[in-house]
Structures are given as C-alpha cells and as structure tokens.
Amino acid sequence: MKKHVAIIIGDKNKILFIKRSMKKKTLPGAWSFPSGTIEDDETSYDTLIREGKEELGIILKPEKILAEKELPEFSVYLVFVLCRIEKGKPAIKEPDEIDCFEWMSFSDFFNKFSDNEIGHGLIWLRKNPEIWGSIDD
C-alpha cells in the first residue's frame, strides 16, 4: 500500500484546494488537496515540503498531522497534514498534475462540490467535520 500525504495549506481560515489535471490516471478533474507519494527515505513532512516546491513553487511549514486514513480501493494510506506557506505565492508549476486551484473554507468547499466532484479523502473528511471544523472558525 502506497503512503501519500494530503497537503492542507491553510491561510486565514481558507484552505487551498486544487483541481486535478484531466491528464491524471486517478480521479482526473476531481477537486482535492495537493498531494504526493511519500518516498522510502522521507517523512510525511519531507514529502509535503518537496511537493509544495515542485507543484506550487512555495515553501511550506508543517504544523500538524490532522488525520490518517486508509483508502483500500486505491491501495493508498493518506496522511492529512496541516501546514502554512512560509515563502512564496502558489502558482501551478506542474500542469500535468494541477489544472487550477481555489482558496475556500472547508464549509464553502463542501457546499459547492458534490461527492462526485471531489477526491475520496475529501469525501471522508466531509463525513468527519470534527477533524477540520476548528480550521473553519
């Protein structure tokens, strides 16, 4: 089972959500978080720092792991990590990974998009507001 980090970038009660590229094999066009596979020599924090640079051109500062969830249908174990931007402004650096992004609160995001439009990790988070509710305050 592959271990992935879901990068929850927070700024002033808003979260950076991305729309996955239509070129992606898994969940093309779905809204999700920036994410990446944790390499053998990396921690989840190492991965989010690497992916932040590669995909969005920003330096991230990890704050805490919010949750972990196994998604057996994808053979994926997700680690949800809350972080802040330490340096830079998000820009799409890898268009084969990300089509666009939008800053929203979790509540606004879940009101705007149905389960058919979002990734499985977000579908699970929708059902577990105790994990993200304090971020929306």
MODELLER restraints for C-alpha pairs under 7 A, 6 or more apart:
rsr = mdl.restraints
at = mdl.atoms
rsr.add(forms.Gaussian(group=physical.xy_distance, feature=features.Distance(at['CA:1:A'], at['CA:75:A']), mean=4.88, stdev=0.5))
rsr.add(forms.Gaussian(group=physical.xy_distance, feature=features.Distance(at['CA:1:A'], at['CA:76:A']), mean=5.46, stdev=0.5))
rsr.add(forms.Gaussian(group=physical.xy_distance, feature=features.Distance(at['CA:1:A'], at['CA:77:A']), mean=6.70, stdev=0.5))
rsr.add(forms.Gaussian(group=physical.xy_distance, feature=features.Distance(at['CA:2:A'], at['CA:37:A']), mean=7.00, stdev=0.5))
rsr.add(forms.Gaussian(group=physical.xy_distance, feature=features.Distance(at['CA:2:A'], at['CA:75:A']), mean=6.32, stdev=0.5))
rsr.add(forms.Gaussian(group=physical.xy_distance, feature=features.Distance(at['CA:2:A'], at['CA:76:A']), mean=4.91, stdev=0.5))
rsr.add(forms.Gaussian(group=physical.xy_distance, feature=features.Distance(at['CA:2:A'], at['CA:77:A']), mean=6.11, stdev=0.5))
rsr.add(forms.Gaussian(group=physical.xy_distance, feature=features.Distance(at['CA:3:A'], at['CA:37:A']), mean=5.97, stdev=0.5))
rsr.add(forms.Gaussian(group=physical.xy_distance, feature=features.Distance(at['CA:3:A'], at['CA:38:A']), mean=5.67, stdev=0.5))
rsr.add(forms.Gaussian(group=physical.xy_distance, feature=features.Distance(at['CA:3:A'], at['CA:76:A']), mean=5.77, stdev=0.5))
rsr.add(forms.Gaussian(group=physical.xy_distance, feature=features.Distance(at['CA:3:A'], at['CA:77:A']), mean=4.66, stdev=0.5))
rsr.add(forms.Gaussian(group=physical.xy_distance, feature=features.Distance(at['CA:3:A'], at['CA:78:A']), mean=6.04, stdev=0.5))
rsr.add(forms.Gaussian(group=physical.xy_distance, feature=features.Distance(at['CA:4:A'], at['CA:35:A']), mean=6.81, stdev=0.5))
rsr.add(forms.Gaussian(group=physical.xy_distance, feature=features.Distance(at['CA:4:A'], at['CA:36:A']), mean=5.43, stdev=0.5))
rsr.add(forms.Gaussian(group=physical.xy_distance, feature=features.Distance(at['CA:4:A'], at['CA:37:A']), mean=4.33, stdev=0.5))
rsr.add(forms.Gaussian(group=physical.xy_distance, feature=features.Distance(at['CA:4:A'], at['CA:38:A']), mean=5.38, stdev=0.5))
rsr.add(forms.Gaussian(group=physical.xy_distance, feature=features.Distance(at['CA:4:A'], at['CA:76:A']), mean=6.78, stdev=0.5))
rsr.add(forms.Gaussian(group=physical.xy_distance, feature=features.Distance(at['CA:4:A'], at['CA:77:A']), mean=6.04, stdev=0.5))
rsr.add(forms.Gaussian(group=physical.xy_distance, feature=features.Distance(at['CA:4:A'], at['CA:78:A']), mean=4.95, stdev=0.5))
rsr.add(forms.Gaussian(group=physical.xy_distance, feature=features.Distance(at['CA:4:A'], at['CA:79:A']), mean=6.19, stdev=0.5))
rsr.add(forms.Gaussian(group=physical.xy_distance, feature=features.Distance(at['CA:5:A'], at['CA:35:A']), mean=5.45, stdev=0.5))
rsr.add(forms.Gaussian(group=physical.xy_distance, feature=features.Distance(at['CA:5:A'], at['CA:36:A']), mean=5.59, stdev=0.5))
rsr.add(forms.Gaussian(group=physical.xy_distance, feature=features.Distance(at['CA:5:A'], at['CA:37:A']), mean=6.48, stdev=0.5))
rsr.add(forms.Gaussian(group=physical.xy_distance, feature=features.Distance(at['CA:5:A'], at['CA:38:A']), mean=6.68, stdev=0.5))
rsr.add(forms.Gaussian(group=physical.xy_distance, feature=features.Distance(at['CA:5:A'], at['CA:44:A']), mean=5.90, stdev=0.5))
rsr.add(forms.Gaussian(group=physical.xy_distance, feature=features.Distance(at['CA:5:A'], at['CA:47:A']), mean=6.98, stdev=0.5))
rsr.add(forms.Gaussian(group=physical.xy_distance, feature=features.Distance(at['CA:5:A'], at['CA:48:A']), mean=6.68, stdev=0.5))
rsr.add(forms.Gaussian(group=physical.xy_distance, feature=features.Distance(at['CA:5:A'], at['CA:78:A']), mean=5.65, stdev=0.5))
rsr.add(forms.Gaussian(group=physical.xy_distance, feature=features.Distance(at['CA:5:A'], at['CA:79:A']), mean=4.72, stdev=0.5))
rsr.add(forms.Gaussian(group=physical.xy_distance, feature=features.Distance(at['CA:5:A'], at['CA:80:A']), mean=5.96, stdev=0.5))
rsr.add(forms.Gaussian(group=physical.xy_distance, feature=features.Distance(at['CA:5:A'], at['CA:81:A']), mean=6.92, stdev=0.5))
rsr.add(forms.Gaussian(group=physical.xy_distance, feature=features.Distance(at['CA:6:A'], at['CA:33:A']), mean=5.81, stdev=0.5))
rsr.add(forms.Gaussian(group=physical.xy_distance, feature=features.Distance(at['CA:6:A'], at['CA:34:A']), mean=6.19, stdev=0.5))
rsr.add(forms.Gaussian(group=physical.xy_distance, feature=features.Distance(at['CA:6:A'], at['CA:35:A']), mean=4.58, stdev=0.5))
rsr.add(forms.Gaussian(group=physical.xy_distance, feature=features.Distance(at['CA:6:A'], at['CA:78:A']), mean=6.47, stdev=0.5))
rsr.add(forms.Gaussian(group=physical.xy_distance, feature=features.Distance(at['CA:6:A'], at['CA:79:A']), mean=5.90, stdev=0.5))
rsr.add(forms.Gaussian(group=physical.xy_distance, feature=features.Distance(at['CA:6:A'], at['CA:80:A']), mean=4.73, stdev=0.5))
rsr.add(forms.Gaussian(group=physical.xy_distance, feature=features.Distance(at['CA:6:A'], at['CA:81:A']), mean=6.23, stdev=0.5))
rsr.add(forms.Gaussian(group=physical.xy_distance, feature=features.Distance(at['CA:7:A'], at['CA:33:A']), mean=5.79, stdev=0.5))
rsr.add(forms.Gaussian(group=physical.xy_distance, feature=features.Distance(at['CA:7:A'], at['CA:34:A']), mean=5.35, stdev=0.5))
rsr.add(forms.Gaussian(group=physical.xy_distance, feature=features.Distance(at['CA:7:A'], at['CA:35:A']), mean=5.53, stdev=0.5))
rsr.add(forms.Gaussian(group=physical.xy_distance, feature=features.Distance(at['CA:7:A'], at['CA:48:A']), mean=6.18, stdev=0.5))
rsr.add(forms.Gaussian(group=physical.xy_distance, feature=features.Distance(at['CA:7:A'], at['CA:80:A']), mean=6.29, stdev=0.5))
rsr.add(forms.Gaussian(group=physical.xy_distance, feature=features.Distance(at['CA:7:A'], at['CA:81:A']), mean=5.45, stdev=0.5))
rsr.add(forms.Gaussian(group=physical.xy_distance, feature=features.Distance(at['CA:7:A'], at['CA:82:A']), mean=6.49, stdev=0.5))
rsr.add(forms.Gaussian(group=physical.xy_distance, feature=features.Distance(at['CA:8:A'], at['CA:15:A']), mean=6.58, stdev=0.5))
rsr.add(forms.Gaussian(group=physical.xy_distance, feature=features.Distance(at['CA:8:A'], at['CA:16:A']), mean=6.90, stdev=0.5))
rsr.add(forms.Gaussian(group=physical.xy_distance, feature=features.Distance(at['CA:8:A'], at['CA:33:A']), mean=6.30, stdev=0.5))
rsr.add(forms.Gaussian(group=physical.xy_distance, feature=features.Distance(at['CA:8:A'], at['CA:80:A']), mean=6.79, stdev=0.5))
rsr.add(forms.Gaussian(group=physical.xy_distance, feature=features.Distance(at['CA:8:A'], at['CA:81:A']), mean=5.74, stdev=0.5))
rsr.add(forms.Gaussian(group=physical.xy_distance, feature=features.Distance(at['CA:8:A'], at['CA:82:A']), mean=4.69, stdev=0.5))
rsr.add(forms.Gaussian(group=physical.xy_distance, feature=features.Distance(at['CA:8:A'], at['CA:83:A']), mean=6.10, stdev=0.5))
rsr.add(forms.Gaussian(group=physical.xy_distance, feature=features.Distance(at['CA:9:A'], at['CA:15:A']), mean=5.52, stdev=0.5))
rsr.add(forms.Gaussian(group=physical.xy_distance, feature=features.Distance(at['CA:9:A'], at['CA:16:A']), mean=5.49, stdev=0.5))
rsr.add(forms.Gaussian(group=physical.xy_distance, feature=features.Distance(at['CA:9:A'], at['CA:82:A']), mean=6.03, stdev=0.5))
rsr.add(forms.Gaussian(group=physical.xy_distance, feature=features.Distance(at['CA:9:A'], at['CA:83:A']), mean=5.07, stdev=0.5))
rsr.add(forms.Gaussian(group=physical.xy_distance, feature=features.Distance(at['CA:9:A'], at['CA:84:A']), mean=5.50, stdev=0.5))
rsr.add(forms.Gaussian(group=physical.xy_distance, feature=features.Distance(at['CA:10:A'], at['CA:16:A']), mean=6.70, stdev=0.5))
rsr.add(forms.Gaussian(group=physical.xy_distance, feature=features.Distance(at['CA:10:A'], at['CA:82:A']), mean=6.88, stdev=0.5))
rsr.add(forms.Gaussian(group=physical.xy_distance, feature=features.Distance(at['CA:10:A'], at['CA:83:A']), mean=6.19, stdev=0.5))
rsr.add(forms.Gaussian(group=physical.xy_distance, feature=features.Distance(at['CA:10:A'], at['CA:84:A']), mean=5.49, stdev=0.5))
rsr.add(forms.Gaussian(group=physical.xy_distance, feature=features.Distance(at['CA:11:A'], at['CA:84:A']), mean=6.61, stdev=0.5))
rsr.add(forms.Gaussian(group=physical.xy_distance, feature=features.Distance(at['CA:13:A'], at['CA:105:A']), mean=6.14, stdev=0.5))
rsr.add(forms.Gaussian(group=physical.xy_distance, feature=features.Distance(at['CA:13:A'], at['CA:135:A']), mean=6.04, stdev=0.5))
rsr.add(forms.Gaussian(group=physical.xy_distance, feature=features.Distance(at['CA:13:A'], at['CA:136:A']), mean=5.39, stdev=0.5))
rsr.add(forms.Gaussian(group=physical.xy_distance, feature=features.Distance(at['CA:13:A'], at['CA:137:A']), mean=6.76, stdev=0.5))
rsr.add(forms.Gaussian(group=physical.xy_distance, feature=features.Distance(at['CA:14:A'], at['CA:103:A']), mean=5.68, stdev=0.5))
rsr.add(forms.Gaussian(group=physical.xy_distance, feature=features.Distance(at['CA:14:A'], at['CA:104:A']), mean=4.85, stdev=0.5))
rsr.add(forms.Gaussian(group=physical.xy_distance, feature=features.Distance(at['CA:14:A'], at['CA:105:A']), mean=4.51, stdev=0.5))
rsr.add(forms.Gaussian(group=physical.xy_distance, feature=features.Distance(at['CA:15:A'], at['CA:103:A']), mean=5.35, stdev=0.5))
rsr.add(forms.Gaussian(group=physical.xy_distance, feature=features.Distance(at['CA:15:A'], at['CA:104:A']), mean=5.39, stdev=0.5))
rsr.add(forms.Gaussian(group=physical.xy_distance, feature=features.Distance(at['CA:15:A'], at['CA:105:A']), mean=5.76, stdev=0.5))
rsr.add(forms.Gaussian(group=physical.xy_distance, feature=features.Distance(at['CA:15:A'], at['CA:106:A']), mean=6.96, stdev=0.5))
rsr.add(forms.Gaussian(group=physical.xy_distance, feature=features.Distance(at['CA:16:A'], at['CA:101:A']), mean=6.71, stdev=0.5))
rsr.add(forms.Gaussian(group=physical.xy_distance, feature=features.Distance(at['CA:16:A'], at['CA:102:A']), mean=5.81, stdev=0.5))
rsr.add(forms.Gaussian(group=physical.xy_distance, feature=features.Distance(at['CA:16:A'], at['CA:103:A']), mean=4.64, stdev=0.5))
rsr.add(forms.Gaussian(group=physical.xy_distance, feature=features.Distance(at['CA:16:A'], at['CA:104:A']), mean=6.71, stdev=0.5))
rsr.add(forms.Gaussian(group=physical.xy_distance, feature=features.Distance(at['CA:17:A'], at['CA:31:A']), mean=6.69, stdev=0.5))
rsr.add(forms.Gaussian(group=physical.xy_distance, feature=features.Distance(at['CA:17:A'], at['CA:32:A']), mean=5.74, stdev=0.5))
rsr.add(forms.Gaussian(group=physical.xy_distance, feature=features.Distance(at['CA:17:A'], at['CA:33:A']), mean=5.13, stdev=0.5))
rsr.add(forms.Gaussian(group=physical.xy_distance, feature=features.Distance(at['CA:17:A'], at['CA:101:A']), mean=5.56, stdev=0.5))
rsr.add(forms.Gaussian(group=physical.xy_distance, feature=features.Distance(at['CA:17:A'], at['CA:102:A']), mean=5.44, stdev=0.5))
rsr.add(forms.Gaussian(group=physical.xy_distance, feature=features.Distance(at['CA:17:A'], at['CA:103:A']), mean=6.24, stdev=0.5))
rsr.add(forms.Gaussian(group=physical.xy_distance, feature=features.Distance(at['CA:18:A'], at['CA:31:A']), mean=5.57, stdev=0.5))
rsr.add(forms.Gaussian(group=physical.xy_distance, feature=features.Distance(at['CA:18:A'], at['CA:32:A']), mean=5.41, stdev=0.5))
rsr.add(forms.Gaussian(group=physical.xy_distance, feature=features.Distance(at['CA:18:A'], at['CA:33:A']), mean=5.54, stdev=0.5))
rsr.add(forms.Gaussian(group=physical.xy_distance, feature=features.Distance(at['CA:18:A'], at['CA:34:A']), mean=6.28, stdev=0.5))
rsr.add(forms.Gaussian(group=physical.xy_distance, feature=features.Distance(at['CA:18:A'], at['CA:98:A']), mean=6.49, stdev=0.5))
rsr.add(forms.Gaussian(group=physical.xy_distance, feature=features.Distance(at['CA:18:A'], at['CA:100:A']), mean=5.85, stdev=0.5))
rsr.add(forms.Gaussian(group=physical.xy_distance, feature=features.Distance(at['CA:18:A'], at['CA:101:A']), mean=4.16, stdev=0.5))
rsr.add(forms.Gaussian(group=physical.xy_distance, feature=features.Distance(at['CA:18:A'], at['CA:102:A']), mean=6.44, stdev=0.5))
rsr.add(forms.Gaussian(group=physical.xy_distance, feature=features.Distance(at['CA:19:A'], at['CA:29:A']), mean=5.78, stdev=0.5))
rsr.add(forms.Gaussian(group=physical.xy_distance, feature=features.Distance(at['CA:19:A'], at['CA:30:A']), mean=5.59, stdev=0.5))
rsr.add(forms.Gaussian(group=physical.xy_distance, feature=features.Distance(at['CA:19:A'], at['CA:31:A']), mean=4.26, stdev=0.5))
rsr.add(forms.Gaussian(group=physical.xy_distance, feature=features.Distance(at['CA:19:A'], at['CA:32:A']), mean=6.21, stdev=0.5))
rsr.add(forms.Gaussian(group=physical.xy_distance, feature=features.Distance(at['CA:19:A'], at['CA:98:A']), mean=5.87, stdev=0.5))
rsr.add(forms.Gaussian(group=physical.xy_distance, feature=features.Distance(at['CA:19:A'], at['CA:99:A']), mean=5.56, stdev=0.5))
rsr.add(forms.Gaussian(group=physical.xy_distance, feature=features.Distance(at['CA:19:A'], at['CA:100:A']), mean=5.38, stdev=0.5))
rsr.add(forms.Gaussian(group=physical.xy_distance, feature=features.Distance(at['CA:19:A'], at['CA:101:A']), mean=5.96, stdev=0.5))
rsr.add(forms.Gaussian(group=physical.xy_distance, feature=features.Distance(at['CA:20:A'], at['CA:28:A']), mean=5.67, stdev=0.5))
rsr.add(forms.Gaussian(group=physical.xy_distance, feature=features.Distance(at['CA:20:A'], at['CA:29:A']), mean=4.81, stdev=0.5))
rsr.add(forms.Gaussian(group=physical.xy_distance, feature=features.Distance(at['CA:20:A'], at['CA:30:A']), mean=5.42, stdev=0.5))
rsr.add(forms.Gaussian(group=physical.xy_distance, feature=features.Distance(at['CA:20:A'], at['CA:31:A']), mean=6.09, stdev=0.5))
rsr.add(forms.Gaussian(group=physical.xy_distance, feature=features.Distance(at['CA:20:A'], at['CA:97:A']), mean=5.95, stdev=0.5))
rsr.add(forms.Gaussian(group=physical.xy_distance, feature=features.Distance(at['CA:20:A'], at['CA:98:A']), mean=4.71, stdev=0.5))
rsr.add(forms.Gaussian(group=physical.xy_distance, feature=features.Distance(at['CA:20:A'], at['CA:99:A']), mean=5.79, stdev=0.5))
rsr.add(forms.Gaussian(group=physical.xy_distance, feature=features.Distance(at['CA:21:A'], at['CA:28:A']), mean=5.69, stdev=0.5))
rsr.add(forms.Gaussian(group=physical.xy_distance, feature=features.Distance(at['CA:21:A'], at['CA:29:A']), mean=5.51, stdev=0.5))
rsr.add(forms.Gaussian(group=physical.xy_distance, feature=features.Distance(at['CA:21:A'], at['CA:95:A']), mean=6.78, stdev=0.5))
rsr.add(forms.Gaussian(group=physical.xy_distance, feature=features.Distance(at['CA:21:A'], at['CA:96:A']), mean=5.68, stdev=0.5))
rsr.add(forms.Gaussian(group=physical.xy_distance, feature=features.Distance(at['CA:21:A'], at['CA:97:A']), mean=5.08, stdev=0.5))
rsr.add(forms.Gaussian(group=physical.xy_distance, feature=features.Distance(at['CA:21:A'], at['CA:98:A']), mean=4.67, stdev=0.5))
rsr.add(forms.Gaussian(group=physical.xy_distance, feature=features.Distance(at['CA:21:A'], at['CA:99:A']), mean=4.72, stdev=0.5))
rsr.add(forms.Gaussian(group=physical.xy_distance, feature=features.Distance(at['CA:22:A'], at['CA:28:A']), mean=4.43, stdev=0.5))
rsr.add(forms.Gaussian(group=physical.xy_distance, feature=features.Distance(at['CA:22:A'], at['CA:29:A']), mean=4.99, stdev=0.5))
rsr.add(forms.Gaussian(group=physical.xy_distance, feature=features.Distance(at['CA:23:A'], at['CA:96:A']), mean=5.96, stdev=0.5))
rsr.add(forms.Gaussian(group=physical.xy_distance, feature=features.Distance(at['CA:24:A'], at['CA:97:A']), mean=6.63, stdev=0.5))
rsr.add(forms.Gaussian(group=physical.xy_distance, feature=features.Distance(at['CA:27:A'], at['CA:119:A']), mean=6.87, stdev=0.5))
rsr.add(forms.Gaussian(group=physical.xy_distance, feature=features.Distance(at['CA:30:A'], at['CA:117:A']), mean=5.25, stdev=0.5))
rsr.add(forms.Gaussian(group=physical.xy_distance, feature=features.Distance(at['CA:30:A'], at['CA:118:A']), mean=4.84, stdev=0.5))
rsr.add(forms.Gaussian(group=physical.xy_distance, feature=features.Distance(at['CA:30:A'], at['CA:119:A']), mean=5.82, stdev=0.5))
rsr.add(forms.Gaussian(group=physical.xy_distance, feature=features.Distance(at['CA:31:A'], at['CA:117:A']), mean=6.19, stdev=0.5))
rsr.add(forms.Gaussian(group=physical.xy_distance, feature=features.Distance(at['CA:31:A'], at['CA:118:A']), mean=4.50, stdev=0.5))
rsr.add(forms.Gaussian(group=physical.xy_distance, feature=features.Distance(at['CA:31:A'], at['CA:119:A']), mean=6.03, stdev=0.5))
rsr.add(forms.Gaussian(group=physical.xy_distance, feature=features.Distance(at['CA:32:A'], at['CA:118:A']), mean=5.99, stdev=0.5))
rsr.add(forms.Gaussian(group=physical.xy_distance, feature=features.Distance(at['CA:32:A'], at['CA:119:A']), mean=5.36, stdev=0.5))
rsr.add(forms.Gaussian(group=physical.xy_distance, feature=features.Distance(at['CA:32:A'], at['CA:122:A']), mean=6.64, stdev=0.5))
rsr.add(forms.Gaussian(group=physical.xy_distance, feature=features.Distance(at['CA:35:A'], at['CA:51:A']), mean=6.93, stdev=0.5))
rsr.add(forms.Gaussian(group=physical.xy_distance, feature=features.Distance(at['CA:36:A'], at['CA:47:A']), mean=6.71, stdev=0.5))
rsr.add(forms.Gaussian(group=physical.xy_distance, feature=features.Distance(at['CA:36:A'], at['CA:51:A']), mean=6.31, stdev=0.5))
rsr.add(forms.Gaussian(group=physical.xy_distance, feature=features.Distance(at['CA:38:A'], at['CA:44:A']), mean=6.19, stdev=0.5))
rsr.add(forms.Gaussian(group=physical.xy_distance, feature=features.Distance(at['CA:38:A'], at['CA:47:A']), mean=5.63, stdev=0.5))
rsr.add(forms.Gaussian(group=physical.xy_distance, feature=features.Distance(at['CA:45:A'], at['CA:62:A']), mean=6.25, stdev=0.5))
rsr.add(forms.Gaussian(group=physical.xy_distance, feature=features.Distance(at['CA:49:A'], at['CA:59:A']), mean=6.49, stdev=0.5))
rsr.add(forms.Gaussian(group=physical.xy_distance, feature=features.Distance(at['CA:49:A'], at['CA:60:A']), mean=5.59, stdev=0.5))
rsr.add(forms.Gaussian(group=physical.xy_distance, feature=features.Distance(at['CA:52:A'], at['CA:58:A']), mean=5.44, stdev=0.5))
rsr.add(forms.Gaussian(group=physical.xy_distance, feature=features.Distance(at['CA:52:A'], at['CA:59:A']), mean=6.25, stdev=0.5))
rsr.add(forms.Gaussian(group=physical.xy_distance, feature=features.Distance(at['CA:52:A'], at['CA:60:A']), mean=6.36, stdev=0.5))
rsr.add(forms.Gaussian(group=physical.xy_distance, feature=features.Distance(at['CA:53:A'], at['CA:59:A']), mean=6.03, stdev=0.5))
rsr.add(forms.Gaussian(group=physical.xy_distance, feature=features.Distance(at['CA:54:A'], at['CA:93:A']), mean=6.60, stdev=0.5))
rsr.add(forms.Gaussian(group=physical.xy_distance, feature=features.Distance(at['CA:55:A'], at['CA:92:A']), mean=6.20, stdev=0.5))
rsr.add(forms.Gaussian(group=physical.xy_distance, feature=features.Distance(at['CA:55:A'], at['CA:93:A']), mean=5.01, stdev=0.5))
rsr.add(forms.Gaussian(group=physical.xy_distance, feature=features.Distance(at['CA:55:A'], at['CA:94:A']), mean=5.25, stdev=0.5))
rsr.add(forms.Gaussian(group=physical.xy_distance, feature=features.Distance(at['CA:56:A'], at['CA:90:A']), mean=5.02, stdev=0.5))
rsr.add(forms.Gaussian(group=physical.xy_distance, feature=features.Distance(at['CA:56:A'], at['CA:91:A']), mean=4.93, stdev=0.5))
rsr.add(forms.Gaussian(group=physical.xy_distance, feature=features.Distance(at['CA:56:A'], at['CA:92:A']), mean=5.16, stdev=0.5))
rsr.add(forms.Gaussian(group=physical.xy_distance, feature=features.Distance(at['CA:56:A'], at['CA:93:A']), mean=5.42, stdev=0.5))
rsr.add(forms.Gaussian(group=physical.xy_distance, feature=features.Distance(at['CA:57:A'], at['CA:90:A']), mean=6.17, stdev=0.5))
rsr.add(forms.Gaussian(group=physical.xy_distance, feature=features.Distance(at['CA:57:A'], at['CA:91:A']), mean=6.24, stdev=0.5))
rsr.add(forms.Gaussian(group=physical.xy_distance, feature=features.Distance(at['CA:57:A'], at['CA:93:A']), mean=6.39, stdev=0.5))
rsr.add(forms.Gaussian(group=physical.xy_distance, feature=features.Distance(at['CA:58:A'], at['CA:85:A']), mean=6.85, stdev=0.5))
rsr.add(forms.Gaussian(group=physical.xy_distance, feature=features.Distance(at['CA:58:A'], at['CA:87:A']), mean=5.89, stdev=0.5))
rsr.add(forms.Gaussian(group=physical.xy_distance, feature=features.Distance(at['CA:58:A'], at['CA:88:A']), mean=4.84, stdev=0.5))
rsr.add(forms.Gaussian(group=physical.xy_distance, feature=features.Distance(at['CA:58:A'], at['CA:89:A']), mean=6.16, stdev=0.5))
rsr.add(forms.Gaussian(group=physical.xy_distance, feature=features.Distance(at['CA:58:A'], at['CA:90:A']), mean=5.98, stdev=0.5))
rsr.add(forms.Gaussian(group=physical.xy_distance, feature=features.Distance(at['CA:59:A'], at['CA:85:A']), mean=6.04, stdev=0.5))
rsr.add(forms.Gaussian(group=physical.xy_distance, feature=features.Distance(at['CA:59:A'], at['CA:86:A']), mean=5.43, stdev=0.5))
rsr.add(forms.Gaussian(group=physical.xy_distance, feature=features.Distance(at['CA:59:A'], at['CA:87:A']), mean=4.99, stdev=0.5))
rsr.add(forms.Gaussian(group=physical.xy_distance, feature=features.Distance(at['CA:59:A'], at['CA:88:A']), mean=6.48, stdev=0.5))
rsr.add(forms.Gaussian(group=physical.xy_distance, feature=features.Distance(at['CA:60:A'], at['CA:83:A']), mean=6.41, stdev=0.5))
rsr.add(forms.Gaussian(group=physical.xy_distance, feature=features.Distance(at['CA:60:A'], at['CA:84:A']), mean=5.71, stdev=0.5))
rsr.add(forms.Gaussian(group=physical.xy_distance, feature=features.Distance(at['CA:60:A'], at['CA:85:A']), mean=4.64, stdev=0.5))
rsr.add(forms.Gaussian(group=physical.xy_distance, feature=features.Distance(at['CA:60:A'], at['CA:86:A']), mean=5.23, stdev=0.5))
rsr.add(forms.Gaussian(group=physical.xy_distance, feature=features.Distance(at['CA:61:A'], at['CA:83:A']), mean=5.41, stdev=0.5))
rsr.add(forms.Gaussian(group=physical.xy_distance, feature=features.Distance(at['CA:61:A'], at['CA:84:A']), mean=5.27, stdev=0.5))
rsr.add(forms.Gaussian(group=physical.xy_distance, feature=features.Distance(at['CA:61:A'], at['CA:85:A']), mean=6.14, stdev=0.5))
rsr.add(forms.Gaussian(group=physical.xy_distance, feature=features.Distance(at['CA:61:A'], at['CA:86:A']), mean=5.74, stdev=0.5))
rsr.add(forms.Gaussian(group=physical.xy_distance, feature=features.Distance(at['CA:62:A'], at['CA:82:A']), mean=6.26, stdev=0.5))
rsr.add(forms.Gaussian(group=physical.xy_distance, feature=features.Distance(at['CA:62:A'], at['CA:83:A']), mean=4.20, stdev=0.5))
rsr.add(forms.Gaussian(group=physical.xy_distance, feature=features.Distance(at['CA:62:A'], at['CA:84:A']), mean=6.57, stdev=0.5))
rsr.add(forms.Gaussian(group=physical.xy_distance, feature=features.Distance(at['CA:63:A'], at['CA:82:A']), mean=5.57, stdev=0.5))
rsr.add(forms.Gaussian(group=physical.xy_distance, feature=features.Distance(at['CA:63:A'], at['CA:83:A']), mean=4.91, stdev=0.5))
rsr.add(forms.Gaussian(group=physical.xy_distance, feature=features.Distance(at['CA:64:A'], at['CA:81:A']), mean=5.75, stdev=0.5))
rsr.add(forms.Gaussian(group=physical.xy_distance, feature=features.Distance(at['CA:64:A'], at['CA:82:A']), mean=5.44, stdev=0.5))
rsr.add(forms.Gaussian(group=physical.xy_distance, feature=features.Distance(at['CA:65:A'], at['CA:80:A']), mean=5.83, stdev=0.5))
rsr.add(forms.Gaussian(group=physical.xy_distance, feature=features.Distance(at['CA:65:A'], at['CA:81:A']), mean=4.33, stdev=0.5))
rsr.add(forms.Gaussian(group=physical.xy_distance, feature=features.Distance(at['CA:65:A'], at['CA:82:A']), mean=6.18, stdev=0.5))
rsr.add(forms.Gaussian(group=physical.xy_distance, feature=features.Distance(at['CA:66:A'], at['CA:80:A']), mean=5.51, stdev=0.5))
rsr.add(forms.Gaussian(group=physical.xy_distance, feature=features.Distance(at['CA:66:A'], at['CA:81:A']), mean=5.65, stdev=0.5))
rsr.add(forms.Gaussian(group=physical.xy_distance, feature=features.Distance(at['CA:66:A'], at['CA:82:A']), mean=6.46, stdev=0.5))
rsr.add(forms.Gaussian(group=physical.xy_distance, feature=features.Distance(at['CA:66:A'], at['CA:131:A']), mean=6.55, stdev=0.5))
rsr.add(forms.Gaussian(group=physical.xy_distance, feature=features.Distance(at['CA:67:A'], at['CA:79:A']), mean=6.17, stdev=0.5))
rsr.add(forms.Gaussian(group=physical.xy_distance, feature=features.Distance(at['CA:67:A'], at['CA:80:A']), mean=5.25, stdev=0.5))
rsr.add(forms.Gaussian(group=physical.xy_distance, feature=features.Distance(at['CA:68:A'], at['CA:78:A']), mean=5.55, stdev=0.5))
rsr.add(forms.Gaussian(group=physical.xy_distance, feature=features.Distance(at['CA:68:A'], at['CA:79:A']), mean=4.50, stdev=0.5))
rsr.add(forms.Gaussian(group=physical.xy_distance, feature=features.Distance(at['CA:68:A'], at['CA:80:A']), mean=5.99, stdev=0.5))
rsr.add(forms.Gaussian(group=physical.xy_distance, feature=features.Distance(at['CA:69:A'], at['CA:77:A']), mean=5.84, stdev=0.5))
rsr.add(forms.Gaussian(group=physical.xy_distance, feature=features.Distance(at['CA:69:A'], at['CA:78:A']), mean=5.16, stdev=0.5))
rsr.add(forms.Gaussian(group=physical.xy_distance, feature=features.Distance(at['CA:69:A'], at['CA:79:A']), mean=6.65, stdev=0.5))
rsr.add(forms.Gaussian(group=physical.xy_distance, feature=features.Distance(at['CA:70:A'], at['CA:76:A']), mean=6.05, stdev=0.5))
rsr.add(forms.Gaussian(group=physical.xy_distance, feature=features.Distance(at['CA:70:A'], at['CA:77:A']), mean=4.28, stdev=0.5))
rsr.add(forms.Gaussian(group=physical.xy_distance, feature=features.Distance(at['CA:70:A'], at['CA:78:A']), mean=6.07, stdev=0.5))
rsr.add(forms.Gaussian(group=physical.xy_distance, feature=features.Distance(at['CA:71:A'], at['CA:77:A']), mean=5.91, stdev=0.5))
rsr.add(forms.Gaussian(group=physical.xy_distance, feature=features.Distance(at['CA:92:A'], at['CA:98:A']), mean=6.62, stdev=0.5))
rsr.add(forms.Gaussian(group=physical.xy_distance, feature=features.Distance(at['CA:105:A'], at['CA:136:A']), mean=5.92, stdev=0.5))
rsr.add(forms.Gaussian(group=physical.xy_distance, feature=features.Distance(at['CA:106:A'], at['CA:136:A']), mean=6.33, stdev=0.5))
rsr.add(forms.Gaussian(group=physical.xy_distance, feature=features.Distance(at['CA:110:A'], at['CA:126:A']), mean=6.83, stdev=0.5))
rsr.add(forms.Gaussian(group=physical.xy_distance, feature=features.Distance(at['CA:115:A'], at['CA:123:A']), mean=5.94, stdev=0.5))
